[in-house]
Structures are given as C-alpha cells and as structure tokens.
Amino acid sequence: MKKKEIGTLLKRLDETYGTDIPCYLHHDSAWQLLIATILSAQCTDARVNIVTKDLFRKYPDVNAFANANLKELEEDIRSTGFYHNKAKNIIACCRRLLEEYGGEVPRGIEDLVTLPGVGRKTANVIRGNIFHEPSVVVDTHVGRIARRLGLSANEDPEKVEYDLMKALPKDHWILFNMQIIALGRSICTARSPKCADCFLQDICPSREK
C-alpha cells in the first residue's frame, strides 16, 4: 500500500469502528489481563471471560495462582483448551512475578517475554492496554488482513509486527489491532471473506483474488 492509501485505510477504520480502544478480555489489573491473555490462546475472548469470572474470585491475587494445585487449576480452565500447558505456564508465570518482580507485572517487553507462557503478542497486549505503550499486537486476524492489504508479505507474526510498525503511524499501532479484529470477525473472515460488503474493497489489493 502507498502512503496515501494507508491514510485512507486508517481514516475509514476510524470512521467505521471508532477510536476508542476497548479490551475484549475482562480484567481489573495487569496480572488479571496477563492471565486472561495466556488463556486466550486458541480460545475465544467470550469463553475466556466466562472462565475468568469465577477464576479470579477463586484465585484473588498472584500469590494464589503461584500456589495453585496444578490438577485443580487445569480443571478450572479446561474449557479454554490446551489447559495442561496453560495451567503449568500460569503457575510458573506467577511464581516468576513474585520471585523477580515483587508480584508486579513488568513494563518492558524484554522482561515480559521471559515470563512462562508469554510471547510478543501477549507482551504487547499488556504494554498497550496497561502501560499505554505504542505496540502492535499480531493475532491471526491482524496477520491475515495485513497480508491481504499488502502491508506485509510475511507469515511470521514477529516479522508482520515489524512491517506494521514501519507502515503505520505510532498513534494507530494499538488501535489498528482492535479495528482489524472487528473487521476480521465480521467481513474479512479467514474463509469466504465478504469483499463485496467491505468498505476497503477499492484500496485492497486482494479484492480480485
């Protein structure tokens, strides 16, 4: 996409989805969002929100998760899928938070990605939503649509992240993710995208494919 087309793209996304930055995962603190994001891997936000409603009552702080019984926690989060690894990572993550960071979620991406179960996507969710640091979160929707729009030719999420950081102004890094998720869920779906209904069809290089 050329610079002018990117400007048109962002203007239309703003007009269609607004410029508020909602977080689809319910949370009251940084550590709750961290755990919710770990649970959201290969799971819908709606399902995670159902699970965490009771989960955060049962485990009210980082210390409670750090001392959780593995098998019991697995059962608590079973419906989110991949619950063996998620439970193991959540306990290890919270133990590291206590041991290395005084129970607080660190701000820097270098620190965040050292936490068990935390990759760049999760780290950027925390940085953007908690610390309001400009960050690009690349999930399946963002990666797919970035390629369809010609903003990246890469499959690797980290490479897509860097491509978008180069292409987009910083003030749209966080916002772009939220808007593209909405677009990906409703119009630019993985299978049978509704190109005829898309407000970006005239500037999308994939419209005829």
Backbone torsions as a table, in degrees:
resi	resn	phi	psi	omega
1	MET	NA	140.3	175.8
2	LYS	-80.6	163.7	-176.9
3	LYS	-56.9	-40.5	-179.3
4	LYS	-65.1	-40.7	179.2
5	GLU	-67.1	-36.1	177.1
6	ILE	-64.4	-39.5	176.1
7	GLY	-60.7	-42.9	177.7
8	THR	-64.7	-42.8	178.6
9	LEU	-56.6	-51.0	-176.2
10	LEU	-67.2	-37.4	179.1
11	LYS	-62.6	-43.9	-179.1
12	ARG	-70.0	-37.1	176.3
13	LEU	-63.1	-42.1	178.4
14	ASP	-63.0	-42.9	-178.3
15	GLU	-67.6	-35.9	-176.3
16	THR	-81.0	-43.5	-173.0
17	TYR	-111.0	-3.6	179.7
18	GLY	81.3	176.1	-177.0
19	THR	-116.6	9.2	171.4
20	ASP	-72.0	153.8	-178.8
21	ILE	-115.6	88.1	179.7
22	PRO	-79.3	153.0	170.9
23	CYS	-113.1	122.6	-173.9
24	TYR	-76.2	-14.4	179.0
25	LEU	-95.7	123.6	-177.4
26	HIS	-71.8	134.2	-179.7
27	HIS	-163.4	156.4	176.4
28	ASP	-118.5	-2.4	-177.4
29	SER	-156.4	170.2	179.9
30	ALA	-64.3	-42.3	-177.5
31	TRP	-68.1	-33.3	176.7
32	GLN	-65.7	-42.3	178.3
33	LEU	-65.1	-37.2	178.4
34	LEU	-59.9	-48.5	-179.7
35	ILE	-67.5	-41.8	178.6
36	ALA	-60.8	-38.1	-179.5
37	THR	-70.4	-38.0	174.5
38	ILE	-60.6	-42.0	179.7
39	LEU	-67.9	-25.3	-173.6
40	SER	-75.8	-9.6	178.1
41	ALA	-60.7	124.0	-179.7
42	GLN	57.0	33.4	-179.9
43	CYS	-149.7	150.3	180.0
44	THR	-76.1	150.8	176.6
45	ASP	-60.9	-36.9	-179.5
46	ALA	-61.0	-43.9	178.8
47	ARG	-65.9	-42.6	178.6
48	VAL	-60.0	-42.5	-179.6
49	ASN	-63.7	-34.5	175.9
50	ILE	-65.2	-44.0	-177.9
51	VAL	-68.6	-45.2	-175.1
52	THR	-71.3	-19.7	178.0
53	LYS	-56.7	-45.0	177.8
54	ASP	-87.2	-33.2	-175.9
55	LEU	-60.7	-43.9	-176.8
56	PHE	-75.3	-14.6	171.6
57	ARG	-79.2	-41.2	-178.8
58	LYS	-69.8	-39.3	179.5
59	TYR	-118.5	90.9	-169.3
60	PRO	-80.6	-4.5	179.5
61	ASP	-157.8	176.7	-178.2
62	VAL	-61.1	-39.5	-178.9
63	ASN	-61.2	-39.8	179.5
64	ALA	-63.3	-40.7	177.9
65	PHE	-69.5	-39.1	-179.2
66	ALA	-62.1	-29.5	-178.5
67	ASN	-104.9	13.3	-178.8
68	ALA	-68.0	150.4	172.6
69	ASN	-77.0	126.7	-173.7
70	LEU	-56.8	-50.4	-177.3
71	LYS	-63.4	-39.0	-179.9
72	GLU	-67.3	-42.2	178.7
73	LEU	-65.1	-37.5	177.0
74	GLU	-56.7	-45.2	179.4
75	GLU	-66.5	-35.6	-180.0
76	ASP	-63.8	-31.5	-174.7
77	ILE	-113.3	10.0	-173.6
78	ARG	-50.2	-41.6	-173.6
79	SER	-69.1	-9.1	178.3
80	THR	-85.7	-7.1	-179.3
81	GLY	80.7	156.5	179.5
82	PHE	49.2	37.9	-170.1
83	TYR	-70.1	-23.7	177.5
84	HIS	-63.1	-54.1	-178.8
85	ASN	-67.1	-39.8	-178.7
86	LYS	-63.1	-44.6	179.8
87	ALA	-63.1	-44.8	179.7
88	LYS	-61.0	-43.8	-179.1
89	ASN	-68.2	-39.5	-179.4
90	ILE	-62.6	-44.9	179.1
91	ILE	-64.0	-46.5	-179.6
92	ALA	-65.3	-38.3	179.3
93	CYS	-62.0	-46.5	-178.0
94	CYS	-69.4	-33.7	175.7
95	ARG	-65.2	-40.1	178.3
96	ARG	-67.7	-37.8	176.6
97	LEU	-58.3	-42.1	-179.9
98	LEU	-69.9	-42.7	-174.7
99	GLU	-74.7	-38.0	-172.9
100	GLU	-104.9	-25.1	-171.1
101	TYR	-129.5	18.2	177.3
102	GLY	62.2	26.2	179.2
103	GLY	83.2	1.8	-179.9
104	GLU	-100.3	147.6	177.0
105	VAL	-78.2	123.7	-178.1
106	PRO	-69.9	159.7	-175.8
107	ARG	-90.6	-37.8	-173.1
108	GLY	-75.9	143.0	-179.0
109	ILE	-65.7	-32.0	179.1
110	GLU	-63.1	-37.4	177.7
111	ASP	-75.7	-42.8	-176.7
112	LEU	-59.8	-42.2	-175.8
113	VAL	-74.5	-5.1	173.7
114	THR	-84.3	-11.2	-179.8
115	LEU	-76.6	135.3	177.9
116	PRO	-55.5	133.1	178.7
117	GLY	82.6	2.5	-176.6
118	VAL	-112.9	117.1	173.7
119	GLY	-107.3	-168.7	-177.0
120	ARG	-64.9	-36.4	179.7
121	LYS	-61.2	-52.3	179.4
122	THR	-61.6	-43.1	179.5
123	ALA	-59.1	-41.6	-179.0
124	ASN	-72.3	-30.3	173.4
125	VAL	-61.2	-45.1	179.4
126	ILE	-65.3	-47.0	-177.5
127	ARG	-61.8	-41.1	-177.4
128	GLY	-74.4	-44.7	-173.1
129	ASN	-86.4	-30.7	-177.9
130	ILE	-96.5	-47.9	-174.6
131	PHE	-101.0	-3.6	177.3
132	HIS	56.4	35.7	175.4
133	GLU	-88.1	132.5	177.0
134	PRO	-55.1	123.7	-177.7
135	SER	-153.8	151.4	178.5
136	VAL	-110.9	119.6	179.6
137	VAL	-100.3	121.1	-178.0
138	VAL	-108.4	103.1	171.9
139	ASP	-104.2	-168.8	-176.4
140	THR	-64.9	-36.8	179.0
141	HIS	-64.7	-48.7	-176.7
142	VAL	-64.0	-44.0	179.6
143	GLY	-62.1	-47.1	-178.6
144	ARG	-62.1	-48.6	-174.5
145	ILE	-74.7	-31.6	175.0
146	ALA	-60.2	-40.2	178.3
147	ARG	-70.0	-41.5	-180.0
148	ARG	-64.3	-34.1	-179.7
149	LEU	-83.3	-5.6	-179.9
150	GLY	79.3	19.8	179.1
151	LEU	-87.4	-15.4	176.2
152	SER	-156.9	149.2	175.8
153	ALA	-110.9	6.4	-173.3
154	ASN	-95.7	150.7	174.5
155	GLU	-94.1	-31.1	-177.7
156	ASP	-69.0	123.7	-175.9
157	PRO	-55.9	-38.9	-179.1
158	GLU	-66.4	-38.2	178.2
159	LYS	-69.1	-37.4	175.3
160	VAL	-61.9	-41.7	178.5
161	GLU	-56.1	-48.4	-178.8
162	TYR	-67.5	-35.9	177.1
163	ASP	-62.1	-43.2	-179.2
164	LEU	-69.8	-34.1	176.8
165	MET	-62.9	-33.6	177.6
166	LYS	-75.8	-37.3	-172.6
167	ALA	-82.2	-32.5	-171.3
168	LEU	-105.6	146.9	173.1
169	PRO	-67.7	148.1	-174.6
170	LYS	-56.2	-34.6	-175.8
171	ASP	-70.4	-5.6	177.6
172	HIS	-112.7	2.6	-175.9
173	TRP	-59.7	-53.9	-179.1
174	ILE	-69.8	-45.0	-176.9
175	LEU	-60.4	-40.6	-178.6
176	PHE	-55.5	-43.7	179.9
177	ASN	-59.1	-47.8	-178.4
178	MET	-63.2	-42.8	-178.8
179	GLN	-67.2	-41.0	-178.0
180	ILE	-70.2	-33.4	174.4
181	ILE	-60.4	-44.6	178.8
182	ALA	-62.2	-43.1	178.5
183	LEU	-64.0	-42.4	-177.6
184	GLY	-67.8	-30.2	-180.0
185	ARG	-79.2	-28.9	-172.0
186	SER	-106.6	-37.0	-172.9
187	ILE	-123.3	-57.3	-174.2
188	CYS	-90.0	62.2	-177.0
189	THR	-72.9	162.7	-178.2
190	ALA	-61.7	-42.9	178.2
191	ARG	-112.7	139.8	177.9
192	SER	50.8	59.2	177.5
193	PRO	-61.3	145.3	-177.2
194	LYS	-89.2	69.0	-175.3
195	CYS	-60.6	-35.8	-178.6
196	ALA	-65.2	-24.4	-179.0
197	ASP	-97.9	0.2	-172.1
198	CYS	-85.5	133.7	-179.8
199	PHE	-77.6	2.0	178.7
200	LEU	-113.3	5.1	-170.4
201	GLN	-59.4	-32.2	-177.0
202	ASP	-73.8	-17.6	179.5
203	ILE	-115.2	3.5	-178.3
204	CYS	-90.9	121.5	-179.3
205	PRO	-70.0	-11.2	-178.2
206	SER	-98.4	4.5	-172.7
207	ARG	-64.5	-24.4	-177.4
208	GLU	-100.9	3.0	-177.8
209	LYS	-91.1	NA	NA
